[in-house]
């Protein structure tokens, strides 16, 4: 996924996963290089939580690749 504000998008997605009662498998935010901020968030969400997580993904930025 690509976004202009990685830390804010990262937190927004974490919040959406939590609200959907999902399970976070891996969460890493790397801000060591301010010119290349990266994040990784691996999660599982229950089927009923799909709408909130999908809406957060759309709001955060452009999805370049998604594994389902």
N, C-alpha and C positions, 0 to 999 in steps of 0.2 A: 504494500500500500504506500502511496505517496501523499504527504501532507506538508504544509508549510510550518506548522507548529507541532513538532513531534511530542514534546512533553505533555502538552495539553491534550492532544489526541490520544496519547497513551493512557492518561488518567481517565479520559472520557470512556474509552473502551473498557478499562478495568471496572469503572462504575457500572457500565451496562451489563457486564458479565456477572458482577455481584448482584445487581438487581434482578437478573434473570435466574438467580440461584445456580449459576454455572460454577465450574471448577477450574481454577487457574492451575495449569500444569507448569508453565515457565513464564516468568516475568522479568525482563531485563531492560533497563533504560541506560544508554551509554551517552553521556554528555561530555566526555573528556575532550573531544575535538568539536569546538563550537561550530565549525564549518561543515561538520558531518555528524550530526546527532542521529543516532539510530535507536530503535527499540524492537524488542521481540516479545510478543504476547501469545502464548499457546494456551488454548482453553477448550473446554467442552461445555456445551450448554444443553439444557434439557429441551425437548421439542417445543414445549410451551413458551420458552424464553426466546424463541427465534426472532420475533418482531422487534423487540427492544434492541437486541444485538445488531440486527440487520440495519435498523435505523441509525444506530451509532456509527456503524461502519460507513454508511452513506454520508453522514454528517462530517466525519473526520477527514476524509479525503478520497482519492481515487484508488480503487482496488486494481492492482496489477496482476495478482495471482491469488487464488484461494483454493485450498485443499478442503474437500468436503468428506 
